[in-house]
Amino acid sequence: MSDDLLGSIDINNDDFEKKSPFAKKEGAKPVRIRESQYEKIRLMAFKQNKKMVDVIDELLQRAISEEESGNK
């Protein structure tokens, strides 16, 4: 039985602990959001079928880009 394919595979714990190459490696910090804005963002995420964190990130990126272009 050990001569078959499964018997020939040598699996160690490191193989199971590897993270997905597609996973974002950037950390996150908690941010406070007013409840009224939270509900709007939650609705936006639902309508766009996205995670709230991604919607918030997009909104922040737009605001940062506008601020940077306005200061130049």
CHARMM internal coordinates of N, CA and C (Angstrom, degrees):
IC EDIT
DIST 1 N 1 CA 1.4494
DIST 1 CA 1 C 1.5196
ANGL 1 N 1 CA 1 C 112.04
DIST 1 C 2 N 1.3183
ANGL 1 CA 1 C 2 N 117.54
DIHE 1 N 1 CA 1 C 2 N -32.02
DIST 2 N 2 CA 1.4562
ANGL 1 C 2 N 2 CA 119.29
DIHE 1 CA 1 C 2 N 2 CA -177.08
DIST 2 CA 2 C 1.5224
ANGL 2 N 2 CA 2 C 112.04
DIHE 1 C 2 N 2 CA 2 C -72.31
DIST 2 C 3 N 1.3365
ANGL 2 CA 2 C 3 N 118.15
DIHE 2 N 2 CA 2 C 3 N -8.11
DIST 3 N 3 CA 1.4617
ANGL 2 C 3 N 3 CA 121.37
DIHE 2 CA 2 C 3 N 3 CA 179.21
DIST 3 CA 3 C 1.5208
ANGL 3 N 3 CA 3 C 112.14
DIHE 2 C 3 N 3 CA 3 C -83.69
DIST 3 C 4 N 1.3205
ANGL 3 CA 3 C 4 N 117.57
DIHE 3 N 3 CA 3 C 4 N -9.15
DIST 4 N 4 CA 1.4560
ANGL 3 C 4 N 4 CA 119.06
DIHE 3 CA 3 C 4 N 4 CA 179.71
DIST 4 CA 4 C 1.5323
ANGL 4 N 4 CA 4 C 110.67
DIHE 3 C 4 N 4 CA 4 C -78.27
DIST 4 C 5 N 1.2974
ANGL 4 CA 4 C 5 N 116.88
DIHE 4 N 4 CA 4 C 5 N 176.46
DIST 5 N 5 CA 1.4695
ANGL 4 C 5 N 5 CA 122.73
DIHE 4 CA 4 C 5 N 5 CA -175.47
DIST 5 CA 5 C 1.5213
ANGL 5 N 5 CA 5 C 112.80
DIHE 4 C 5 N 5 CA 5 C -58.94
DIST 5 C 6 N 1.3190
ANGL 5 CA 5 C 6 N 117.59
DIHE 5 N 5 CA 5 C 6 N -46.08
DIST 6 N 6 CA 1.4633
ANGL 5 C 6 N 6 CA 120.03
DIHE 5 CA 5 C 6 N 6 CA -177.85
DIST 6 CA 6 C 1.5206
ANGL 6 N 6 CA 6 C 111.32
DIHE 5 C 6 N 6 CA 6 C -64.95
DIST 6 C 7 N 1.3149
ANGL 6 CA 6 C 7 N 117.53
DIHE 6 N 6 CA 6 C 7 N -34.57
DIST 7 N 7 CA 1.4571
ANGL 6 C 7 N 7 CA 120.55
DIHE 6 CA 6 C 7 N 7 CA 178.78
DIST 7 CA 7 C 1.5106
ANGL 7 N 7 CA 7 C 112.50
DIHE 6 C 7 N 7 CA 7 C -70.95
DIST 7 C 8 N 1.3303
ANGL 7 CA 7 C 8 N 117.10
DIHE 7 N 7 CA 7 C 8 N -23.17
DIST 8 N 8 CA 1.4569
ANGL 7 C 8 N 8 CA 120.46
DIHE 7 CA 7 C 8 N 8 CA -177.57
DIST 8 CA 8 C 1.5295
ANGL 8 N 8 CA 8 C 113.27
DIHE 7 C 8 N 8 CA 8 C -87.25
DIST 8 C 9 N 1.3182
ANGL 8 CA 8 C 9 N 117.39
DIHE 8 N 8 CA 8 C 9 N -12.49
DIST 9 N 9 CA 1.4654
ANGL 8 C 9 N 9 CA 121.08
DIHE 8 CA 8 C 9 N 9 CA -178.89
DIST 9 CA 9 C 1.5170
ANGL 9 N 9 CA 9 C 109.32
DIHE 8 C 9 N 9 CA 9 C -81.72
DIST 9 C 10 N 1.3244
ANGL 9 CA 9 C 10 N 115.37
DIHE 9 N 9 CA 9 C 10 N 126.54
DIST 10 N 10 CA 1.4635
ANGL 9 C 10 N 10 CA 120.94
DIHE 9 CA 9 C 10 N 10 CA 178.27
DIST 10 CA 10 C 1.5240
ANGL 10 N 10 CA 10 C 107.66
DIHE 9 C 10 N 10 CA 10 C -103.32
DIST 10 C 11 N 1.3095
ANGL 10 CA 10 C 11 N 116.16
DIHE 10 N 10 CA 10 C 11 N 106.88
DIST 11 N 11 CA 1.4626
ANGL 10 C 11 N 11 CA 121.29
DIHE 10 CA 10 C 11 N 11 CA -178.33
DIST 11 CA 11 C 1.5158
ANGL 11 N 11 CA 11 C 108.93
DIHE 10 C 11 N 11 CA 11 C -108.25
DIST 11 C 12 N 1.3203
ANGL 11 CA 11 C 12 N 115.98
DIHE 11 N 11 CA 11 C 12 N 128.75
DIST 12 N 12 CA 1.4601
ANGL 11 C 12 N 12 CA 119.85
DIHE 11 CA 11 C 12 N 12 CA 174.19
DIST 12 CA 12 C 1.5173
ANGL 12 N 12 CA 12 C 108.84
DIHE 11 C 12 N 12 CA 12 C -115.92
DIST 12 C 13 N 1.2990
ANGL 12 CA 12 C 13 N 117.34
DIHE 12 N 12 CA 12 C 13 N 171.72
DIST 13 N 13 CA 1.4663
ANGL 12 C 13 N 13 CA 121.66
DIHE 12 CA 12 C 13 N 13 CA -176.01
DIST 13 CA 13 C 1.5096
ANGL 13 N 13 CA 13 C 112.93
DIHE 12 C 13 N 13 CA 13 C -63.59
DIST 13 C 14 N 1.3329
ANGL 13 CA 13 C 14 N 118.94
DIHE 13 N 13 CA 13 C 14 N -27.82
DIST 14 N 14 CA 1.4665
ANGL 13 C 14 N 14 CA 121.45
DIHE 13 CA 13 C 14 N 14 CA -179.26
DIST 14 CA 14 C 1.5230
ANGL 14 N 14 CA 14 C 111.77
DIHE 13 C 14 N 14 CA 14 C -60.71
DIST 14 C 15 N 1.3358
ANGL 14 CA 14 C 15 N 117.06
DIHE 14 N 14 CA 14 C 15 N -32.97
DIST 15 N 15 CA 1.4590
ANGL 14 C 15 N 15 CA 120.18
DIHE 14 CA 14 C 15 N 15 CA -179.90
DIST 15 CA 15 C 1.5248
ANGL 15 N 15 CA 15 C 111.76
DIHE 14 C 15 N 15 CA 15 C -65.16
DIST 15 C 16 N 1.3215
ANGL 15 CA 15 C 16 N 116.86
DIHE 15 N 15 CA 15 C 16 N -32.76
DIST 16 N 16 CA 1.4581
ANGL 15 C 16 N 16 CA 120.43
DIHE 15 CA 15 C 16 N 16 CA -178.71
DIST 16 CA 16 C 1.5173
ANGL 16 N 16 CA 16 C 112.15
DIHE 15 C 16 N 16 CA 16 C -83.67
DIST 16 C 17 N 1.3085
ANGL 16 CA 16 C 17 N 118.74
DIHE 16 N 16 CA 16 C 17 N -19.91
DIST 17 N 17 CA 1.4548
ANGL 16 C 17 N 17 CA 122.09
DIHE 16 CA 16 C 17 N 17 CA -177.65
DIST 17 CA 17 C 1.5177
ANGL 17 N 17 CA 17 C 112.97
DIHE 16 C 17 N 17 CA 17 C -90.90
DIST 17 C 18 N 1.3156
ANGL 17 CA 17 C 18 N 118.17
DIHE 17 N 17 CA 17 C 18 N -5.17
DIST 18 N 18 CA 1.4625
ANGL 17 C 18 N 18 CA 121.63
DIHE 17 CA 17 C 18 N 18 CA 179.88
DIST 18 CA 18 C 1.5192
ANGL 18 N 18 CA 18 C 109.53
DIHE 17 C 18 N 18 CA 18 C -68.30
DIST 18 C 19 N 1.3020
ANGL 18 CA 18 C 19 N 115.41
DIHE 18 N 18 CA 18 C 19 N 142.34
DIST 19 N 19 CA 1.4611
ANGL 18 C 19 N 19 CA 120.78
DIHE 18 CA 18 C 19 N 19 CA 177.91
DIST 19 CA 19 C 1.5177
ANGL 19 N 19 CA 19 C 109.21
DIHE 18 C 19 N 19 CA 19 C -91.07
DIST 19 C 20 N 1.2967
ANGL 19 CA 19 C 20 N 115.58
DIHE 19 N 19 CA 19 C 20 N 160.61
DIST 20 N 20 CA 1.4546
ANGL 19 C 20 N 20 CA 121.25
DIHE 19 CA 19 C 20 N 20 CA 178.01
DIST 20 CA 20 C 1.5269
ANGL 20 N 20 CA 20 C 109.78
DIHE 19 C 20 N 20 CA 20 C -63.60
DIST 20 C 21 N 1.3230
ANGL 20 CA 20 C 21 N 117.92
DIHE 20 N 20 CA 20 C 21 N 138.62
DIST 21 N 21 CA 1.4696
ANGL 20 C 21 N 21 CA 119.63
DIHE 20 CA 20 C 21 N 21 CA 177.10
DIST 21 CA 21 C 1.5230
ANGL 21 N 21 CA 21 C 112.34
DIHE 20 C 21 N 21 CA 21 C -68.20
DIST 21 C 22 N 1.3348
ANGL 21 CA 21 C 22 N 116.66
DIHE 21 N 21 CA 21 C 22 N -13.51
DIST 22 N 22 CA 1.4576
ANGL 21 C 22 N 22 CA 121.10
DIHE 21 CA 21 C 22 N 22 CA -179.37
DIST 22 CA 22 C 1.5213
ANGL 22 N 22 CA 22 C 112.35
DIHE 21 C 22 N 22 CA 22 C -93.56
DIST 22 C 23 N 1.3070
ANGL 22 CA 22 C 23 N 116.91
DIHE 22 N 22 CA 22 C 23 N -7.22
DIST 23 N 23 CA 1.4633
ANGL 22 C 23 N 23 CA 120.76
DIHE 22 CA 22 C 23 N 23 CA -179.19
DIST 23 CA 23 C 1.5258
ANGL 23 N 23 CA 23 C 109.93
DIHE 22 C 23 N 23 CA 23 C -70.18
DIST 23 C 24 N 1.3061
ANGL 23 CA 23 C 24 N 115.48
DIHE 23 N 23 CA 23 C 24 N 139.40
DIST 24 N 24 CA 1.4595
ANGL 23 C 24 N 24 CA 119.67
DIHE 23 CA 23 C 24 N 24 CA 177.04
DIST 24 CA 24 C 1.5130
ANGL 24 N 24 CA 24 C 108.71
DIHE 23 C 24 N 24 CA 24 C -72.94
DIST 24 C 25 N 1.3112
ANGL 24 CA 24 C 25 N 115.68
DIHE 24 N 24 CA 24 C 25 N 137.55
DIST 25 N 25 CA 1.4557
ANGL 24 C 25 N 25 CA 120.11
DIHE 24 CA 24 C 25 N 25 CA -177.72
DIST 25 CA 25 C 1.5169
ANGL 25 N 25 CA 25 C 111.81
DIHE 24 C 25 N 25 CA 25 C -98.86
DIST 25 C 26 N 1.3079
ANGL 25 CA 25 C 26 N 115.83
DIHE 25 N 25 CA 25 C 26 N 3.89
DIST 26 N 26 CA 1.4479
ANGL 25 C 26 N 26 CA 120.15
DIHE 25 CA 25 C 26 N 26 CA -178.52
DIST 26 CA 26 C 1.5226
ANGL 26 N 26 CA 26 C 110.02
DIHE 25 C 26 N 26 CA 26 C -84.40
DIST 26 C 27 N 1.3135
ANGL 26 CA 26 C 27 N 116.13
DIHE 26 N 26 CA 26 C 27 N 135.51
DIST 27 N 27 CA 1.4593
ANGL 26 C 27 N 27 CA 120.74
DIHE 26 CA 26 C 27 N 27 CA 178.62
DIST 27 CA 27 C 1.5087
ANGL 27 N 27 CA 27 C 111.49
DIHE 26 C 27 N 27 CA 27 C -75.85
DIST 27 C 28 N 1.3071
ANGL 27 CA 27 C 28 N 116.33
DIHE 27 N 27 CA 27 C 28 N -179.13
DIST 28 N 28 CA 1.4601
ANGL 27 C 28 N 28 CA 121.62
DIHE 27 CA 27 C 28 N 28 CA -179.39
DIST 28 CA 28 C 1.5210
ANGL 28 N 28 CA 28 C 109.38
DIHE 27 C 28 N 28 CA 28 C -140.09
DIST 28 C 29 N 1.3130
ANGL 28 CA 28 C 29 N 115.80
DIHE 28 N 28 CA 28 C 29 N 155.40
DIST 29 N 29 CA 1.4617
ANGL 28 C 29 N 29 CA 123.34
DIHE 28 CA 28 C 29 N 29 CA 176.27
DIST 29 CA 29 C 1.5180
ANGL 29 N 29 CA 29 C 108.26
DIHE 28 C 29 N 29 CA 29 C -124.55
DIST 29 C 30 N 1.3050
ANGL 29 CA 29 C 30 N 117.15
DIHE 29 N 29 CA 29 C 30 N 145.86
DIST 30 N 30 CA 1.4673
ANGL 29 C 30 N 30 CA 119.05
DIHE 29 CA 29 C 30 N 30 CA 177.10
DIST 30 CA 30 C 1.5304
ANGL 30 N 30 CA 30 C 110.72
DIHE 29 C 30 N 30 CA 30 C -72.13
DIST 30 C 31 N 1.3108
ANGL 30 CA 30 C 31 N 115.62
DIHE 30 N 30 CA 30 C 31 N 144.42
DIST 31 N 31 CA 1.4679
ANGL 30 C 31 N 31 CA 121.97
DIHE 30 CA 30 C 31 N 31 CA 179.87
DIST 31 CA 31 C 1.5166
ANGL 31 N 31 CA 31 C 107.91
DIHE 30 C 31 N 31 CA 31 C -131.86
DIST 31 C 32 N 1.3106
ANGL 31 CA 31 C 32 N 115.76
DIHE 31 N 31 CA 31 C 32 N 140.90
DIST 32 N 32 CA 1.4709
ANGL 31 C 32 N 32 CA 120.00
DIHE 31 CA 31 C 32 N 32 CA 177.35
DIST 32 CA 32 C 1.5156
ANGL 32 N 32 CA 32 C 109.10
DIHE 31 C 32 N 32 CA 32 C -88.31
DIST 32 C 33 N 1.3277
ANGL 32 CA 32 C 33 N 115.80
DIHE 32 N 32 CA 32 C 33 N 134.46
DIST 33 N 33 CA 1.4555
ANGL 32 C 33 N 33 CA 122.41
DIHE 32 CA 32 C 33 N 33 CA 179.63
DIST 33 CA 33 C 1.5221
ANGL 33 N 33 CA 33 C 107.64
DIHE 32 C 33 N 33 CA 33 C -129.98
DIST 33 C 34 N 1.3189
ANGL 33 CA 33 C 34 N 116.17
DIHE 33 N 33 CA 33 C 34 N 136.26
DIST 34 N 34 CA 1.4606
ANGL 33 C 34 N 34 CA 119.89
DIHE 33 CA 33 C 34 N 34 CA 176.74
DIST 34 CA 34 C 1.5267
ANGL 34 N 34 CA 34 C 109.54
DIHE 33 C 34 N 34 CA 34 C -61.72
DIST 34 C 35 N 1.3167
ANGL 34 CA 34 C 35 N 115.92
DIHE 34 N 34 CA 34 C 35 N 146.29
DIST 35 N 35 CA 1.4638
ANGL 34 C 35 N 35 CA 120.68
DIHE 34 CA 34 C 35 N 35 CA -175.89
DIST 35 CA 35 C 1.5174
ANGL 35 N 35 CA 35 C 112.47
DIHE 34 C 35 N 35 CA 35 C -59.25
DIST 35 C 36 N 1.3287
ANGL 35 CA 35 C 36 N 117.41
DIHE 35 N 35 CA 35 C 36 N -37.91
DIST 36 N 36 CA 1.4668
ANGL 35 C 36 N 36 CA 119.75
DIHE 35 CA 35 C 36 N 36 CA 179.98
DIST 36 CA 36 C 1.5342
ANGL 36 N 36 CA 36 C 110.53
DIHE 35 C 36 N 36 CA 36 C -64.81
DIST 36 C 37 N 1.3187
ANGL 36 CA 36 C 37 N 117.55
DIHE 36 N 36 CA 36 C 37 N -40.16
DIST 37 N 37 CA 1.4561
ANGL 36 C 37 N 37 CA 120.88
DIHE 36 CA 36 C 37 N 37 CA 177.90
DIST 37 CA 37 C 1.5197
ANGL 37 N 37 CA 37 C 111.14
DIHE 36 C 37 N 37 CA 37 C -71.96
DIST 37 C 38 N 1.3135
ANGL 37 CA 37 C 38 N 116.77
DIHE 37 N 37 CA 37 C 38 N -35.11
DIST 38 N 38 CA 1.4610
ANGL 37 C 38 N 38 CA 121.69
DIHE 37 CA 37 C 38 N 38 CA 178.85
DIST 38 CA 38 C 1.5259
ANGL 38 N 38 CA 38 C 110.42
DIHE 37 C 38 N 38 CA 38 C -59.02
DIST 38 C 39 N 1.3210
ANGL 38 CA 38 C 39 N 115.99
DIHE 38 N 38 CA 38 C 39 N -44.81
DIST 39 N 39 CA 1.4656
ANGL 38 C 39 N 39 CA 120.03
DIHE 38 CA 38 C 39 N 39 CA -179.52
DIST 39 CA 39 C 1.5227
ANGL 39 N 39 CA 39 C 111.20
DIHE 38 C 39 N 39 CA 39 C -64.93
DIST 39 C 40 N 1.3310
ANGL 39 CA 39 C 40 N 117.24
DIHE 39 N 39 CA 39 C 40 N -38.58
DIST 40 N 40 CA 1.4656
ANGL 39 C 40 N 40 CA 120.58
DIHE 39 CA 39 C 40 N 40 CA 178.75
DIST 40 CA 40 C 1.5287
ANGL 40 N 40 CA 40 C 110.57
DIHE 39 C 40 N 40 CA 40 C -65.94
DIST 40 C 41 N 1.3166
ANGL 40 CA 40 C 41 N 116.37
DIHE 40 N 40 CA 40 C 41 N -43.00
DIST 41 N 41 CA 1.4623
ANGL 40 C 41 N 41 CA 120.76
DIHE 40 CA 40 C 41 N 41 CA 179.81
DIST 41 CA 41 C 1.5327
ANGL 41 N 41 CA 41 C 110.07
DIHE 40 C 41 N 41 CA 41 C -66.68
DIST 41 C 42 N 1.3051
ANGL 41 CA 41 C 42 N 115.78
DIHE 41 N 41 CA 41 C 42 N -39.33
DIST 42 N 42 CA 1.4650
ANGL 41 C 42 N 42 CA 120.26
DIHE 41 CA 41 C 42 N 42 CA 178.11
DIST 42 CA 42 C 1.5298
ANGL 42 N 42 CA 42 C 110.70
DIHE 41 C 42 N 42 CA 42 C -61.32
DIST 42 C 43 N 1.3190
ANGL 42 CA 42 C 43 N 116.56
DIHE 42 N 42 CA 42 C 43 N -42.52
DIST 43 N 43 CA 1.4615
ANGL 42 C 43 N 43 CA 121.62
DIHE 42 CA 42 C 43 N 43 CA 177.88
DIST 43 CA 43 C 1.5332
ANGL 43 N 43 CA 43 C 110.71
DIHE 42 C 43 N 43 CA 43 C -65.59
DIST 43 C 44 N 1.3285
ANGL 43 CA 43 C 44 N 116.82
DIHE 43 N 43 CA 43 C 44 N -42.71
DIST 44 N 44 CA 1.4672
ANGL 43 C 44 N 44 CA 120.70
DIHE 43 CA 43 C 44 N 44 CA 177.18
DIST 44 CA 44 C 1.5294
ANGL 44 N 44 CA 44 C 110.76
DIHE 43 C 44 N 44 CA 44 C -58.80
DIST 44 C 45 N 1.3189
ANGL 44 CA 44 C 45 N 116.61
DIHE 44 N 44 CA 44 C 45 N -46.02
DIST 45 N 45 CA 1.4633
ANGL 44 C 45 N 45 CA 121.50
DIHE 44 CA 44 C 45 N 45 CA -179.63
DIST 45 CA 45 C 1.5242
ANGL 45 N 45 CA 45 C 110.50
DIHE 44 C 45 N 45 CA 45 C -61.75
DIST 45 C 46 N 1.3157
ANGL 45 CA 45 C 46 N 116.69
DIHE 45 N 45 CA 45 C 46 N -41.98
DIST 46 N 46 CA 1.4603
ANGL 45 C 46 N 46 CA 121.10
DIHE 45 CA 45 C 46 N 46 CA 179.13
DIST 46 CA 46 C 1.5252
ANGL 46 N 46 CA 46 C 110.82
DIHE 45 C 46 N 46 CA 46 C -62.77
DIST 46 C 47 N 1.3328
ANGL 46 CA 46 C 47 N 116.69
DIHE 46 N 46 CA 46 C 47 N -46.99
DIST 47 N 47 CA 1.4689
ANGL 46 C 47 N 47 CA 120.77
DIHE 46 CA 46 C 47 N 47 CA -178.39
DIST 47 CA 47 C 1.5239
ANGL 47 N 47 CA 47 C 111.76
DIHE 46 C 47 N 47 CA 47 C -65.18
DIST 47 C 48 N 1.3416
ANGL 47 CA 47 C 48 N 117.14
DIHE 47 N 47 CA 47 C 48 N -34.59
DIST 48 N 48 CA 1.4598
ANGL 47 C 48 N 48 CA 121.28
DIHE 47 CA 47 C 48 N 48 CA -178.68
DIST 48 CA 48 C 1.5275
ANGL 48 N 48 CA 48 C 112.28
DIHE 47 C 48 N 48 CA 48 C -90.22
DIST 48 C 49 N 1.3294
ANGL 48 CA 48 C 49 N 116.40
DIHE 48 N 48 CA 48 C 49 N -2.50
DIST 49 N 49 CA 1.4682
ANGL 48 C 49 N 49 CA 122.37
DIHE 48 CA 48 C 49 N 49 CA -178.34
DIST 49 CA 49 C 1.5392
ANGL 49 N 49 CA 49 C 110.36
DIHE 48 C 49 N 49 CA 49 C 55.81
DIST 49 C 50 N 1.3311
ANGL 49 CA 49 C 50 N 115.75
DIHE 49 N 49 CA 49 C 50 N 47.25
DIST 50 N 50 CA 1.4596
ANGL 49 C 50 N 50 CA 122.60
DIHE 49 CA 49 C 50 N 50 CA 179.48
DIST 50 CA 50 C 1.5142
ANGL 50 N 50 CA 50 C 109.21
DIHE 49 C 50 N 50 CA 50 C -125.73
DIST 50 C 51 N 1.3080
ANGL 50 CA 50 C 51 N 115.41
DIHE 50 N 50 CA 50 C 51 N 166.46
DIST 51 N 51 CA 1.4579
ANGL 50 C 51 N 51 CA 120.54
DIHE 50 CA 50 C 51 N 51 CA 173.61
DIST 51 CA 51 C 1.5176
ANGL 51 N 51 CA 51 C 108.54
DIHE 50 C 51 N 51 CA 51 C -77.66
DIST 51 C 52 N 1.3304
ANGL 51 CA 51 C 52 N 115.66
DIHE 51 N 51 CA 51 C 52 N 149.46
DIST 52 N 52 CA 1.4635
ANGL 51 C 52 N 52 CA 119.96
DIHE 51 CA 51 C 52 N 52 CA 179.83
DIST 52 CA 52 C 1.5211
ANGL 52 N 52 CA 52 C 111.32
DIHE 51 C 52 N 52 CA 52 C -59.65
DIST 52 C 53 N 1.3154
ANGL 52 CA 52 C 53 N 117.23
DIHE 52 N 52 CA 52 C 53 N -39.12
DIST 53 N 53 CA 1.4563
ANGL 52 C 53 N 53 CA 120.39
DIHE 52 CA 52 C 53 N 53 CA -178.94
DIST 53 CA 53 C 1.5306
ANGL 53 N 53 CA 53 C 110.83
DIHE 52 C 53 N 53 CA 53 C -61.15
DIST 53 C 54 N 1.3309
ANGL 53 CA 53 C 54 N 117.39
DIHE 53 N 53 CA 53 C 54 N -35.86
DIST 54 N 54 CA 1.4581
ANGL 53 C 54 N 54 CA 120.22
DIHE 53 CA 53 C 54 N 54 CA 178.68
DIST 54 CA 54 C 1.5243
ANGL 54 N 54 CA 54 C 111.67
DIHE 53 C 54 N 54 CA 54 C -70.98
DIST 54 C 55 N 1.3247
ANGL 54 CA 54 C 55 N 117.04
DIHE 54 N 54 CA 54 C 55 N -38.45
DIST 55 N 55 CA 1.4653
ANGL 54 C 55 N 55 CA 120.72
DIHE 54 CA 54 C 55 N 55 CA 177.94
DIST 55 CA 55 C 1.5267
ANGL 55 N 55 CA 55 C 109.80
DIHE 54 C 55 N 55 CA 55 C -65.77
DIST 55 C 56 N 1.3167
ANGL 55 CA 55 C 56 N 116.82
DIHE 55 N 55 CA 55 C 56 N -44.83
DIST 56 N 56 CA 1.4679
ANGL 55 C 56 N 56 CA 120.77
DIHE 55 CA 55 C 56 N 56 CA 178.54
DIST 56 CA 56 C 1.5228
ANGL 56 N 56 CA 56 C 110.17
DIHE 55 C 56 N 56 CA 56 C -61.79
DIST 56 C 57 N 1.3332
ANGL 56 CA 56 C 57 N 117.00
DIHE 56 N 56 CA 56 C 57 N -41.49
DIST 57 N 57 CA 1.4586
ANGL 56 C 57 N 57 CA 120.82
DIHE 56 CA 56 C 57 N 57 CA 178.84
DIST 57 CA 57 C 1.5295
ANGL 57 N 57 CA 57 C 111.03
DIHE 56 C 57 N 57 CA 57 C -61.35
DIST 57 C 58 N 1.3322
ANGL 57 CA 57 C 58 N 117.08
DIHE 57 N 57 CA 57 C 58 N -43.69
DIST 58 N 58 CA 1.4653
ANGL 57 C 58 N 58 CA 120.70
DIHE 57 CA 57 C 58 N 58 CA 178.44
DIST 58 CA 58 C 1.5256
ANGL 58 N 58 CA 58 C 111.28
DIHE 57 C 58 N 58 CA 58 C -62.67
DIST 58 C 59 N 1.3243
ANGL 58 CA 58 C 59 N 116.75
DIHE 58 N 58 CA 58 C 59 N -43.25
DIST 59 N 59 CA 1.4648
ANGL 58 C 59 N 59 CA 120.34
DIHE 58 CA 58 C 59 N 59 CA 179.17
DIST 59 CA 59 C 1.5260
ANGL 59 N 59 CA 59 C 111.45
DIHE 58 C 59 N 59 CA 59 C -62.82
DIST 59 C 60 N 1.3165
ANGL 59 CA 59 C 60 N 116.04
DIHE 59 N 59 CA 59 C 60 N -43.15
DIST 60 N 60 CA 1.4675
ANGL 59 C 60 N 60 CA 120.02
DIHE 59 CA 59 C 60 N 60 CA 178.74
DIST 60 CA 60 C 1.5215
ANGL 60 N 60 CA 60 C 111.44
DIHE 59 C 60 N 60 CA 60 C -65.71
DIST 60 C 61 N 1.3246
ANGL 60 CA 60 C 61 N 117.24
DIHE 60 N 60 CA 60 C 61 N -40.28
DIST 61 N 61 CA 1.4658
ANGL 60 C 61 N 61 CA 120.21
DIHE 60 CA 60 C 61 N 61 CA 179.30
DIST 61 CA 61 C 1.5318
ANGL 61 N 61 CA 61 C 110.99
DIHE 60 C 61 N 61 CA 61 C -62.65
DIST 61 C 62 N 1.3410
ANGL 61 CA 61 C 62 N 116.37
DIHE 61 N 61 CA 61 C 62 N -41.76
DIST 62 N 62 CA 1.4736
ANGL 61 C 62 N 62 CA 119.49
DIHE 61 CA 61 C 62 N 62 CA 177.20
DIST 62 CA 62 C 1.5267
ANGL 62 N 62 CA 62 C 111.18
DIHE 61 C 62 N 62 CA 62 C -62.19
DIST 62 C 63 N 1.3218
ANGL 62 CA 62 C 63 N 116.44
DIHE 62 N 62 CA 62 C 63 N -44.16
DIST 63 N 63 CA 1.4658
ANGL 62 C 63 N 63 CA 120.33
DIHE 62 CA 62 C 63 N 63 CA -179.37
DIST 63 CA 63 C 1.5246
ANGL 63 N 63 CA 63 C 110.83
DIHE 62 C 63 N 63 CA 63 C -65.34
DIST 63 C 64 N 1.3055
ANGL 63 CA 63 C 64 N 117.49
DIHE 63 N 63 CA 63 C 64 N -40.58
DIST 64 N 64 CA 1.4582
ANGL 63 C 64 N 64 CA 121.34
DIHE 63 CA 63 C 64 N 64 CA 178.56
DIST 64 CA 64 C 1.5146
ANGL 64 N 64 CA 64 C 110.92
DIHE 63 C 64 N 64 CA 64 C -65.67
DIST 64 C 65 N 1.3333
ANGL 64 CA 64 C 65 N 117.12
DIHE 64 N 64 CA 64 C 65 N -41.96
DIST 65 N 65 CA 1.4607
ANGL 64 C 65 N 65 CA 120.90
DIHE 64 CA 64 C 65 N 65 CA 178.66
DIST 65 CA 65 C 1.5275
ANGL 65 N 65 CA 65 C 111.31
DIHE 64 C 65 N 65 CA 65 C -63.23
DIST 65 C 66 N 1.3372
ANGL 65 CA 65 C 66 N 116.50
DIHE 65 N 65 CA 65 C 66 N -42.41
DIST 66 N 66 CA 1.4735
ANGL 65 C 66 N 66 CA 120.58
DIHE 65 CA 65 C 66 N 66 CA 177.97
DIST 66 CA 66 C 1.5287
ANGL 66 N 66 CA 66 C 110.51
DIHE 65 C 66 N 66 CA 66 C -62.80
DIST 66 C 67 N 1.3109
ANGL 66 CA 66 C 67 N 116.95
DIHE 66 N 66 CA 66 C 67 N -42.56
DIST 67 N 67 CA 1.4601
ANGL 66 C 67 N 67 CA 121.45
DIHE 66 CA 66 C 67 N 67 CA -179.79
DIST 67 CA 67 C 1.5254
ANGL 67 N 67 CA 67 C 110.82
DIHE 66 C 67 N 67 CA 67 C -64.28
DIST 67 C 68 N 1.3152
ANGL 67 CA 67 C 68 N 116.61
DIHE 67 N 67 CA 67 C 68 N -42.78
DIST 68 N 68 CA 1.4651
ANGL 67 C 68 N 68 CA 120.40
DIHE 67 CA 67 C 68 N 68 CA -178.91
DIST 68 CA 68 C 1.5227
ANGL 68 N 68 CA 68 C 111.18
DIHE 67 C 68 N 68 CA 68 C -68.55
DIST 68 C 69 N 1.3383
ANGL 68 CA 68 C 69 N 117.56
DIHE 68 N 68 CA 68 C 69 N -38.94
DIST 69 N 69 CA 1.4626
ANGL 68 C 69 N 69 CA 120.00
DIHE 68 CA 68 C 69 N 69 CA -179.58
DIST 69 CA 69 C 1.5245
ANGL 69 N 69 CA 69 C 111.03
DIHE 68 C 69 N 69 CA 69 C -73.92
DIST 69 C 70 N 1.3112
ANGL 69 CA 69 C 70 N 118.02
DIHE 69 N 69 CA 69 C 70 N -27.98
DIST 70 N 70 CA 1.4586
ANGL 69 C 70 N 70 CA 121.40
DIHE 69 CA 69 C 70 N 70 CA 178.76
DIST 70 CA 70 C 1.5121
ANGL 70 N 70 CA 70 C 112.94
DIHE 69 C 70 N 70 CA 70 C -76.65
DIST 70 C 71 N 1.3213
ANGL 70 CA 70 C 71 N 117.61
DIHE 70 N 70 CA 70 C 71 N -24.69
DIST 71 N 71 CA 1.4620
ANGL 70 C 71 N 71 CA 121.94
DIHE 70 CA 70 C 71 N 71 CA -179.22
DIST 71 CA 71 C 1.5168
ANGL 71 N 71 CA 71 C 112.82
DIHE 70 C 71 N 71 CA 71 C -86.17
DIST 71 C 72 N 1.3121
ANGL 71 CA 71 C 72 N 118.06
DIHE 71 N 71 CA 71 C 72 N -7.37
DIST 72 N 72 CA 1.4766
ANGL 71 C 72 N 72 CA 120.09
DIHE 71 CA 71 C 72 N 72 CA -176.58
DIST 72 CA 72 C 1.4977
ANGL 72 N 72 CA 72 C 111.82
DIHE 71 C 72 N 72 CA 72 C -93.87
END
COOR INIT
IC SEED 1 N 1 CA 1 C
IC BUILD
